[in-house]
Amino acid sequence: MEITIKDLQNNLKSLPSSLYGVVNEYLNLLREVANPEIPEWQKKEVRKRIEFAKIHPESLVDFDSFMNDFEKEHLNES
């Protein structure tokens, strides 16, 4: 069953008004999680790394290979 806005409104109306603030904070949190705001400095850094990788493709490391090597070296110690 698909939940509609009307269903949500009915649920909200059934709550005590003392919980409205909690519900509102939770909705704000969900909105942030669903649409995270990426800081401009982070976008700039990713763009810089992409350009570096284009110029120096030999610097790239396969993630799975790296993780396998890392685990062998650091996690399988006796």
N, C-alpha and C positions, 0 to 999 in steps of 0.2 A: 504494500500500500504506500502510495506516494504521499508525503506530508506536504500540506499546502500552507500558505500564509494564514489562512483562516484557522487551520488546526493550531498553529503557533499562537495566534491571537487568543483562541479559546483557552489554551493552556496558560497563557500569561494572565488572563482574566481570573483563572481559578486560583492563582497564587495570592498569598497575603501581600499587601503592598510593601511590607517590610523587606521582602525579598527582591523587589524590583531593582535595587542597586546592584545586588549580587548577580542577577541575571544580565543586567546591562554590562557589567564588567566582564562577564564571561563571553558575551557576544563580541565585545571589543577585542578580547584576546583571540577569539576564533578568527575575526577579521584580519588581525595582524599575522596570524599563522598562515592563513589562506593567501594573503597578499603581502609577503614580507617586503619591507623597504630596504633595498640594498644601498648602502652608503656609496656616495660618489667616489671616495678614495678607493673602495674595493673594486668598483667597476674599472677605474683607471689602472689599478694594479693587474687585473685580469687581462685587460687590453695590452698592457706592456708585456706580460708573459706570453701572450699569443704571438705578438710580433717577434719576440725573442725566439720562440719555437719555430717560427717560419724561417728565420735567418739561420738558426742553429738546430736543425732537426735531429742531429746526432745527440743533442742533450736530452732528448725525451727518453723516458724510462717506462717500460710496460708495467702497469700497476700490478698485474697478477704475478709476473716474474719477480718484481721487487718484493711483494708480500711473501711469496714462497721462500725467497732467499732470506728475508728478514726473520721469518718464523724458524727456519732451520738454524740460523745463527743465534737468535736470542731467546726463542721459546722452547726449543727442544734440548736445552741443557740438562745434564744430569746432576 
